[in-house]
Each structure stands twice: as C-alpha cells, then as structure tokens.
C-alpha cells in the first residue's frame, strides 16, 4: 500500500479526520474494561502512522505510567469495525473522529468522547495554485471532487457549502474515489476537499502547486479526531479515563516542543519510516498535524468545545446521516479532563 493511500485511511480528521472504518457493533458484547483497573487498552486504526504519535510518545516516554495506568496500544484488524473492539470490551479507549462517534451513538451504541485530540478541524478545499477560486463562494458553478457522498470529506464539503451560502444546485459534487491528486493534476475537477495534514501534504510532496482554502473554524459544525470510550467504562474507571486524556495531551505538547520524539516513538510501529521518502513524508505530515493538536491557543488542553459537538449533531441530522436521535450532552463530556488541562484564563 502506498504512503498516500495509507495516510488517507488514517487521516484523523476524517477523522481525521482519521478516515476511519465504518462503525459497527461487535458480536457478542462483553463487559467493557480491563481485568486490572490500571490496564488500559487504546485502540487505533490498523495502519500505524505519525498522526498517532501522541499515543506512541506517551507510551514510550512513560507518561501513561506516570499518570497511573499501564497502557496497551492495539491497532485494529483491517476489516474490523472501528468501535467493535471497544464495545466488546477488548479496548477501553479509541482515537476516532467525532462524526463517526455521533453516527455510532445514533445507532444506539454506548459511545462518548472524553477528550479532544484535534483542536482544529483539518478539512480544507484544495485548488491549483493558478485557480481563480480564492474563496469558498467562488465554488459556485464549479466541480468539486470528493471520494464519495458520505463520510468526513462529504461532511466537510457540505459544511463549506453552508459557510459560503451555496445550495446543492450551485455546484457539482463529483465522487472521484481516492484520486484527488490525479484529479487536480489533470484538471478533471476544479477543486477537491481533503485534509490539510494529509491530501495537501501529499500533493505538495508530489510537486503539485496548490493552494488551500480552509474552512472557517467558527462556522464549521464538525469535530475531528477525539478520545472516545463508552459511558460504562468511563463511569467505572474515571481516574483511568482522566489519565488517558492527560498523558495523551501532555505528549502533544511535548511533541510540539521537540518533534523528533514523535519520529522516534513512531518508528517501532511504522516500519516504512526506514525509507527516506517515507520519513520525509512523516515529517511533513507531523509539521501539518501539530497545529491541529494545539489549536488557536498554541497549547493542547484536552478540553472539548461542547457547543461545536451540539452543532455537529444538528448538522449531521440535517444531512440525513443519523439513524436515530442523539443527545449532544451525552455524546461528549469534559468531566474527564483534569484541571491541569483546562485553558488558562
């Protein structure tokens, strides 16, 4: 599998955001939680990636141990539903996108986000550097390529349209699969919607001259990668839940101060980093991902914007993406964010 496709599969924005596998309930569910209360299994998508480096760093540098937990990192099987192991009790926490969490909650599954992973939404509109498109409103009358009319890219596209005041009849959404780079290079579409720390990075590494038109965070009703568990586990293990959020957040800030620790901690998981090209790509992705962890404050806190979560529930419901009702107050909480991670006044 090539690097670009691998990154796309795990883009935490898809989440993100992680381009996460479809949510699916497990088989015969067992009680969530580890036998030893200090043991916590953290689930990640099936391809190791630099975007997961806060988890790798927190483990490698003993941050999880210092927070009072013994962490096990588990990458999912390639055909495993993203929340399957969590709901079956084989994992205690997963890094997953907020939209996937809401979709799962709408299916009646026990899902709750307990901490922020990406503080900024990574969705972006990408156009050739020579394009006359300079604002989202300029997409009127244009053709925009996305993998398909579902998932994170589609949600980001609809959010961009909403921000620009565009109706479905104002532009053409063209499902092009995961061929954004080729579609832009060949002029097949006028723009594509992707992720600033994935698609845009890979295009620039390939030598394409592009520009990004980011979505306005204040108008984007979407949450990307988040730290997610079940209500049952969090309520039974509140200190462990806080420890996961604290240590993972501490690792983000440590990486921002010294990015090399992310590379060093990821290498044992990602064999591809032995290649100079893959290492260069990982460094570029990391440079684009650190700002997503830190957000506008420049410091990762773990605190979630619960207003945006509520807006996302309403937005996804308006798109017909939810199978049932979702209580915004139930799908995300800051109850497990330690005081040390709260924003400074």
N, C-alpha and C positions, 0 to 999 in steps of 0.2 A: 504494500500500500504506500503511495507516495506521501510526502510530508504534507502537501497542501490538503489532500483528502483527509489525512489523519487529523490535522488541526481542525478541519471543518467539522469532523464528527464530535470533537470535544469543545468546540468554541463555547466558552462559558457565557456566554451570552446567549446563547440560544435560545445557552442558555442561552450559553452562554452561554447568544449566550451559550454556553455549553449546548452544542447541538445534540441534545440528549435523546436516548432511545425512548420510544413511546412508553407512557406509563401503563402498567398492567398489574393487577393484583396478583399476589403469589398464589401457589396452590393451596395446600392445607396450612393455614397460618398457625404459627406457634407464638407463645408469649414473647413480646419484644423485650430485649435486654440481655446482658451478658450474665453468665453464672457468677462470676466475681464482679462485684459492683464497680471495681476500679478499672475493669477491662472494657474498652470501648472500641468497637469496630467501625471504621469510617469508610464508606463506600464511594468509589469514584468510577467514572466511565471506563470502558475497557481498554482504552489506549492511554498509556502514561504520557504526560505532557507537562511542559513547563508552566502551564496555567494552573496546575495543581501544586506548584512548588511551595505555597504556604503550608500545606499539609505535610509535604516531604520534609521541609525545613523544621517544622515544629516537632516532627518525629526524630529526625537525625540529630538535632541540637538539644534534645531532652526537654523541650518546652512542655510537651504533654505530660511527661513525668513530673516536672516541677509543678504543674497545675494539679497533680494528684491523680492522674489517670495513666493506664497502660494501654496505649493505642495500637491497634492493628489496622493497617491500610489494606483495603481489598478493592482490586479493580474488577469490575463486573465481567461476566462472560459476554461474548459478542452478541449473543441472541437473548440476553437476559433483560427483561423489563427493568427500567431504571429503579422503580420503587419495590420491585418484587422481594428482594432480599431484606429490605427494611421492614416491610410488612410481615415477612415470615420470621422476623427476629434474628436473621443471620447477620444483619448490620444494625447499628444503632443510630448512625447519622450518615447522611449523604450530602454531597455538594451537587445541587441541582438548580435549574432555573425556576424563577418564581412563577412563570406562566405554566410550566409543567406541574408545579405544586398545586396551583389553583385548579387546573384541569383534573388532577387526581382527586382533590377534595370534592369537586363537583360530581365525581363518581361515587361519593360516599366513603372514600378511603380516609383513614386516620392520618392526616398529614398536617404538619405545622412547621413554619420557618422560625428558627430561634436566633438567627444571627445573619448579618449582612456579609456577603462575600465580595460582590462587586458593588461599590458605592455609586458608580456611574453606569448608565446603560450603554453598551458597546455598539448598538445598531447605528449604521451610517449609510448614506446614499453615496455611491461611487460613480464618478463620471470621468471621461477622458479629460486630460488637462486642457485640451483645446475646446472643450464643450462650451456652448452658450448657456448651459444650465449653471446658474450660480446660486439659486435659492430653491427651496422646496416648491415654491409656487411655480417655478419655471418648468416643473414636470408636466404641466398641463399640455396635453396634446402629444406627449412623448410615450415611448415604450420602455417599461421598467422590467428588468429580468429578475426573477427570484426562483429558488429551487422548486417551489410548488405553492399552491394556495392553501398552506397550512403551516403551522409551526412558527418559530421565532422570526424568520425572515418575513413571513407574511404579516405577522403582528406588527413588526417594525414598519413595514410598508403602509399598512392601514393607519398606523399612528402618524407617519409622515404626511399622509394624505389629510388626516384630520387637522394636523397642525397648519397645513397650507390651505385648508378650506377647500380641498378638491373632492369632488364626487367620483364615484366609480366610472361614470361616463366621461370624465375629464382626461383620463389617461388609460393606457393599455398595460395590464399586468400580464407579463409573458412567463409562464412556467418553463424554465430552461434547465432544470436539474442543477447539479453542482458544476456548472460550466461558466460561472460568472466571468472568470478571467478570459476565457476564449471569446465569450460573447461581447465583452468590452473591446478586446483587441481587434475583433473582426468587424465591429460596428453593427452586430446583429441587433443590439438594443442600444438605447440612448443612455441608460443608466442601469445600475444593479443595486440591490440592497444587500448589504453584508455586514461584517463586523470589523470595527476599526483595528482590533488586535489579531485579526485572522486574515480575512479576504484582502483588506487593504495592504497589509504587510506582505502577503504572498505576491500580490500584483507588483508592488514596488521591487521586491527581490527578483522578480522575473524581468524587470526592466521596463515595465509599463509606466507611462507618465499619466498619472491620475490626480484627481482632486476629490476631497471628501466634503460632503455637505452633511454635517452632523445633525441629529435630532436634538431639539432644544430640551434639555433635561426638565425644565419647568413645565413643559407641555407633553411630556412622554409618559403615558399611563402604563408603564411596563417596568417590571423588576427582573433583573437578570440573575446570575448565579447567587445562590443563597445557601445557608447552612440549615438543613432540613432534617427533621426526625418525626416521630409520632408523639401525639399528646401523651399517650400511655407511657412511653419511655421517659419523656422529659419530666413528667409529673412524678415518676417513680425514682428518677435519678437527677434531681435538679442540680446538684453540685457538679456532677459529671457533664451535664449539658453546659453549664457555665464555663467549665474548664475547657471544653472543646472550642467554644466561641473565643474565650480569652487567648488561649495558646495559638490558635489559628490566626487571630487578629494580630497578636504580638509578632508572629512570623512575617506577616505582610509588612509591618513597619521595619522589621529587621532587614528584609529584602530590599526595601526602598533605600535603606542606608548603605547596604552592601549587596548589590545584585549578584555577585559571584557566588554567594552562598546558595542562591536558588539553583544555579547551574550545577554546583557540586552535589546538592541534595537530590537533584533530578536524575543525574547520570546513572546511579544504580538502578533506577526504574526504567529509564529510557535508553536502550542500547544504541539507538540511532545517533545519539549525541557523540559517538565516536567518530562520526563523519564530520568533516569541516563544514560542509554545506548545511547539514542539519544543525550543527552547533551555531552557525551564523543565523539561521532561521530562528532558533530558540531564543537567541539573544535579542533579535528584533521583536519577536512576539512578547518577550518579557518586558522590553522597554515600552511597548504599547499597552501592556497589561497593568503595570504598576500604577499608573494614574487611575485606572478603573477601581483598583483596591482602595486607593487613598481618597478619591472623590475630590470635591472642591476644597475641602478643609486641609488637604495635604497630609492627613493622618487617619489611618484606618481605625475605626471605633467599634465596629460590630453592630452599632445601633441602626435599626431599620426605619425607613420612612413609612410609617403605617398608613399615612394618607395616600401615598402612591399605591400601596397594596390595595387599598379600598377602591381607588380609581381603576386599577387593573381588573379587579373583579367585574366592575361595571362595564369596562371596555370589552373584555373578552365575552361577556354575556351579550353585549350589543352585536358582536360578530357571529353569534350563534355557536360559539365554541364550547360552551359549558353544558354538560348533560343534566345538571341539576343546580339547585341554589347553593350558594357559598356565603357563609358569614365571614366578612372581612376580618372581624375581630377574632375569629377562631383560626384563621389560616396563617397568621403571622403575629409574633409577640416579641417584646423586648424584655420579658420577665427574666430571661437567662443571660442578659448582658450585664457583666459585672460593672460596678460603679467606676472602675478604672478605665473602662472603655467608653464612658459617656463623653459627649462633646464638651469641650471646655467653654465656659461662658465668657 
